[in-house]
Amino acid sequence: MVYRLITTGTFEEKIDDMIQGKKELADLTVGEGENFITELNNTQLKEILELR
């Protein structure tokens, strides 16, 4: 026999909500077409991150 308990407001449900929120935030900040940074060489990356 297998019992399946269905409840609301569980710890797992809260974790799932957090994960979904973080995923949506990540999708907003790094969208498609923005993967150009992976194509930069070391010199170009240094220039972008250099403090002036």
Secondary structure as a PSIPRED ss2 file (coil, helix, strand):
# PSIPRED VFORMAT (PSIPRED V4.0)

   1 M C   1.000  0.000  0.000
   2 V C   1.000  0.000  0.000
   3 Y C   1.000  0.000  0.000
   4 R C   1.000  0.000  0.000
   5 L C   1.000  0.000  0.000
   6 I C   1.000  0.000  0.000
   7 T C   1.000  0.000  0.000
   8 T C   1.000  0.000  0.000
   9 G C   1.000  0.000  0.000
  10 T C   1.000  0.000  0.000
  11 F H   0.000  1.000  0.000
  12 E H   0.000  1.000  0.000
  13 E H   0.000  1.000  0.000
  14 K H   0.000  1.000  0.000
  15 I H   0.000  1.000  0.000
  16 D H   0.000  1.000  0.000
  17 D H   0.000  1.000  0.000
  18 M H   0.000  1.000  0.000
  19 I H   0.000  1.000  0.000
  20 Q H   0.000  1.000  0.000
  21 G H   0.000  1.000  0.000
  22 K H   0.000  1.000  0.000
  23 K H   0.000  1.000  0.000
  24 E H   0.000  1.000  0.000
  25 L H   0.000  1.000  0.000
  26 A H   0.000  1.000  0.000
  27 D H   0.000  1.000  0.000
  28 L H   0.000  1.000  0.000
  29 T H   0.000  1.000  0.000
  30 V C   1.000  0.000  0.000
  31 G C   1.000  0.000  0.000
  32 E C   1.000  0.000  0.000
  33 G C   1.000  0.000  0.000
  34 E C   1.000  0.000  0.000
  35 N H   0.000  1.000  0.000
  36 F H   0.000  1.000  0.000
  37 I H   0.000  1.000  0.000
  38 T H   0.000  1.000  0.000
  39 E H   0.000  1.000  0.000
  40 L C   1.000  0.000  0.000
  41 N C   1.000  0.000  0.000
  42 N H   0.000  1.000  0.000
  43 T H   0.000  1.000  0.000
  44 Q H   0.000  1.000  0.000
  45 L H   0.000  1.000  0.000
  46 K H   0.000  1.000  0.000
  47 E H   0.000  1.000  0.000
  48 I H   0.000  1.000  0.000
  49 L H   0.000  1.000  0.000
  50 E C   1.000  0.000  0.000
  51 L C   1.000  0.000  0.000
  52 R C   1.000  0.000  0.000
